[in-house]
Amino acid sequence: MPKLIRITTVPLSLNLLLSGQMKYMKEKGWEVIAVSSDGKEIPQVEKREGVKHITIPFTRKITPFQDLKCVWKLYQLFRNEKPDIVHTHTPKAGLLGMIAANLAGVKIRIHTLAGIPAMAAEGQKKGLLESAEKWTYSNATEVWPNSHGLKNFVIEKELSSERKLKVIGSGSSNGVDLAKYNRSALKENHLVAATMRILPGEDDFLILAVGRLVKDKGIEELVRAFLASKIVSSSKLVLLGSFEQDLNPLSPEIIQTIQDHPRIVQIDWTDHVAHYMALADVLVHASHREGFPNVLLEAGAMQLPVICSDIIGNSDIISQQKTGLIFPVKNEEVLREALEFAFVKRDKMQLLAANLFKEISEKYERTKLHQEIFSNYQRLIEEVEKSE
């Protein structure tokens, strides 16, 4: 029975980004172990995926002594468990997991690349983060960028040799669950709860943003563009996500505006994202950096029109004026114009959403991606067996 260890920095990533993936591998007859730092999501992951979880005290910040401690704990874990494959996801888990797996002699070491923090960093921090990426890739036997744009970026910046890079399927880390993100599968009580939180007026145009409320997600530009638009009095901006003040925080002025403005609604994270998407008129994803954003796949599955920034990941999914509207990243003026266009040209936006739905359904259905990942695991195991 092959043994697989999947690692993310925090359990929330195991819960959201890899939902169903470990269960799929277990049902194929594999032994699967999940690893992350401690957190409230662990029991849910263990129950849903049917796998054992082991806690390693990762931090998301740069903490050299704690990081060395984690490398040692991972090394001991790998020496004891003797996995056939170690597969990491998220930057810190990737760096420490790949180093420890290499030191422990694990023959198949995969890192899924779902975004590069250095893209949005500046100065000395940018160089440090790029060095960390290079270390991760050099210790991996394969690196799986979750979009072709991300793969091309890694090649262009010479962060890894091209022979190590492989995009699985059409891209994405986990595809989209078309059974969950489906208008016919929504529950009335959750729709009512979402409506009560938003409290929209009868004719309000609902603009939705989903994700952490940090600078890198373009929240400041979105708030300013919304407030500068002609549609404020006829619209509501719904921010579905929690404030994160540890890393990359929003300015105090923007936070105050979000909390005080009568036309802006902030809602902490929920597992019922699909219900908010069903109520919304448009989804805006103004992020500064991405790998392959799940929120665009989910919006596409929900037939919700999309406006997004022109960054890697977003532009792998959305084609301008074909499946959505794209604006230059950080450009508040063009974003404002896009919001006003979406408000006026609703039929056009629905046509773009229909095109996106067709593309998402054909390319990114979750089970298909799980099959692709599993077949690549088998390929790698066969290659190792042949070489021995």
N, C-alpha and C positions, 0 to 999 in steps of 0.2 A: 504493500500500500504506500504510494508516494506521500510525502509529507510536505506541506506548504505552510510557511509563516508569512502572514500579511501584517504590515506595520504602518501605522500613521502616528503623527505626533500627539493628537488628542482623540478621545473616543468619539467626539462629535463627527469627525471625518469618517471613521469606521461606520458610524450609524447612517450618515447622509450620503457621502460620496461613494461608498462601496456597498450600499444596500442590496442584499440578495446575492452578491457575488461569491461570498464565502460559502453560503448555503448551497449554491449551485455546484461548487467544486466538491463539497462534502457528499452531495448526492451522486456524484460521479465516482465515489469510492475512495476519495482522498481523505487523509487526516489533515485538518486545518486548524491552525492556532492564530488567534488575533492578538496583536500587541499594540499598546498605546499607553499614554499617561493615565492617571486615575481620573474618574469623572462619572457623573450621574447616568450617562448613557450606556455604561457597560452592561448592566443587567438586560437592557433591551436588546443590545447586540448579541449577547450570549443566547438569549431566548429565541430571537428571530432567526439567527444564522445557525444555531445549534452547534456552536464551537466554543472551545475553551479560550478564555482571555487571560493574558499575563500582563501585569502592570510594570512599566519601566518609567521612571520619573523624568520624562522629557520636559524641557521648557521651550517656549516659542522664541525667547530672546537669545542673545549671544551670551552664554554663561559657561566659560571654558572649563571650570572645575566640575560643575554638574554634568557637562557634556562628556567629559572623560569618564566619569562615574557610570554614565549610561552606556558608553562604548564597552566598558568592562562587563557590565551586567548583560548586555546583548551577546558579547563574546561567550560568556559562560552559558547563556541560554542556548546558543547555537551548538556549542560543544556537547551539551547534554542532550538536546533534542535531535541533533544530526538531520536537519531538514534537507530535502532535495532541492527546494527552491525557497529563497527569501525574496519577497516582493514588497518594496516600500513605496510610499505615497506621501506627499507633503515634504517641504524642504528639510526640516530638522531630522525627521525620521529617515529621510533618504540619505543624508550625509552620514549620520551615526550608524544607521543600519547597514549601509553598504560597506563602510570601513570595517565594522565588526564582523560582518559575514565573510569578507575577504580574509581577514585575519584568522577566522575560524575554519577556513578552507571549504566553505560552501561553494559548490561548483556552479550553481545557477543563481545569479544575483541580478534581479530586475528592479529598476526604478521607473515608476510612471511619473512623467513630467507633466504637471498640470498648471504650470505658471512659473515664472521666474521673478522672484522679488527684486532682483537687481535691475530689472527693466524700469522700475519707477523710482529707484534710489539715485542719489547724487553723491559726488565727492568721494571721500575715503570709504564710506559705507558701500558704495556701488562696487568698488574694487574688491572689498572683502567678501561681498555676497557672490560676485562672479567667481572668486577663488573657491568658495564653498561649493558652487555648482560644479566646477571642474573636478574637485575632489570626489564629489558624489559619482560623477559619470566615470571617472578613471577607476573607481573601485567596483563599478557595476560591470556585468558581462553583457547586458543589453539595457538600453534606455528607450522607454516607450513614450515619446511626446504624444500628447493626446490631441494634437492637431497638426496638419501639414505646415501651417504658418509657424508654429513653435519649432518644428523640426528644422525648417529653413533658417530660422533665427539662430538656433544652436550651431548650425553649419557655418552661417555667415560670421558669427562671433568667435568661431573656432573653439567652442567650449568642449566639444567632443569629436571623436572621429566618426565619420558618416557611417562606417560599417556597423557601429553599435546601435544606430538609431532605427526604430521601426514604429510606424503608426499602425495601430490595430484597427482593422476594419476601415470605416470612413472617418474615424476619430472619436473622441469622447473617452472618458475614464470608465463610464458605467452605463452609457446610453440613457434612454428615458423609459419609464414604466408607463406604457400606453394604457394599461388597465386603470392606473391611479390617476394619471393626468388625462381625464376623459370626462367630458361634460355630462355624459349619461350616468356616470358612476358617483356623482356628487350626492352628499347627504344633506337633506333639507335643514336639519338642526345646525349643521356647521355653516351653511349659507346664511341662516338667520343670525348666528353669532357673529359672523364676519360683517354682515350688514349693520348690526347694532354697534360694532366697534367703529365703523367708518361713519355711520350716520349721514349718508349722502342725501342731498336734496333731490327732488323728483327728477330734475333734468341735469344734475351734475355730471360733468365729464370726468371720469376717474382715471388718474394717471398713477400707475403702480411702479414702485421700485422694490426689488427683493434682494436682500443681502445685508452684510454687516454695514453699520453706519460709520464709515471711515473715509478719509480723504481719497485713498486709492480707488474707491468705488465711484468716484465722481459725484458724490452726494452734494458737495458745496456748489459745483457748477449747476447741478440740477435744480437745487433750491433757488439759486439766483435767477436762472433762466425762467423758471416757473413764475417767480414773483415779478419779473420784468415783462412777462407776456400779456397779451390782450385778453387772455382767457381765464385769468385768476378768479374773477367773480362768478364764472360759470363752471368752475372745475374744483377738484380736490386732488391734492398730491398725497398719496398714501405710501409711507415708507415702512415696509415690512422688514424689520431687522432691529437688532439691539445696538446701542452705542458701545463702542470699544475704545476706551480712553487710554489703554496701555500702549498699544501700537498704532501709529498713524492716526491720531485723533482728529476729529473735526475742530474747527475754531470755536471758541466760546460763543461768538456772535451767531454763528450758524446754528449751534445747539439751542441757543435761546430762541432764535426765530422758529425752529422746528417745534419747540415746546409751546410757544405762545401764539403762533399764527393760526387764525380760525380756519384757514383753508388748507392747512397741513396736518395730517394725522400720522402719528408714529405709533407703531404696534410692535411689541417685542415678538421674538421668533415664535412660530407656530408650526405644527406638523400639517396644517391644513392649507398650504399655499395654493393648491388647486382651486379652492373655494374663493380666495381673493382674486385669483386670475379670472375666474368666471364672472365676477362682478365688475372687473376693470374694463376700460375702453382701450387702453394702450399700456404696454410695458416699456419702461425706459431703463436701459442698462448703460450707464455713462462711465463705466469702469476705465481706469488708466492702464491696467494690465490684466491679462487673463491667459489661461491655457486654452480651455474649451468650455465655455460657461454653461453649466447645466440649466441655469434659469432660462436661457434662450431656447433650449430644447423643450423645456416644460411649457413655456409660452406657446411655442409652435404646436405642441401636442394639444394645447387648450384652444387653439385657433384664435389666439390673442395677438393683435397687431404689435409690432416691435419697432422701437427706435433705439439705436445703439451707437456707441463710439466706434471709430474705424481702426480698432486695434487688432492685433493677432488674436485669434480665437473667435471674436465677434464676427470678423470678416470671413472666417472659415465657414460660418453658418449662414450669415445674412448677405444677400446680394442686393445692392442698391436699386431701389424702385422695382425689384422683382419679388423679393421675399420680406422686405422691410425697408426702413429708412436708416441711413448711416450718416453721422455727422463727425467732423474732425474732433479728435479727442481734446477735451478741455475747452472747446470753443462754445462759450455760452450763447453767443449771438445766433449761431446756426442751430443749436439745440432749441433755442426759443422759437425760431422759425419752424422747426420740425414739429414742435408741440402745437403750434397754431395751425399748421398744415393738417395734422392728424385730427384736430378738432373740427376743421371745416370739411375735409375730404374723407369722411368716414367710410363711404362705399369703396373708395380706392384703397384705404387701409385694410378693409375686410378682404379685398381681392388679394392683397399681398399676404395676408394671414392665411388664406386658403392655399396659396402656393407654398408657403412655408410648411403648413401641415402635411401636404403631400410629400415634401422632401424629407421631413423628419420621420414620417411613418415608414418610408422606404429604406432609409439609411441608418436610423439610430434606435431602432427598437431594442430594448434592454437584453432580452434573451439571446438575440443574434450576437450582441457584443460579448456576452458571457461565453457563448460557443467559440467565438474567435479567440478569446483569451485562453480558454481551455485547450484549444487545438495548438496554440503557440507554446503552452506549457509542455504538452506532449512532444512537440517538435524538439524543444530544448532537451528534454529528458532522453529522447532517442539519440540526439547528437552526442550527449555525454556518454551514453552506453556504447556507442560505436567507437568513441575515442579511447575507451578503456581497454 
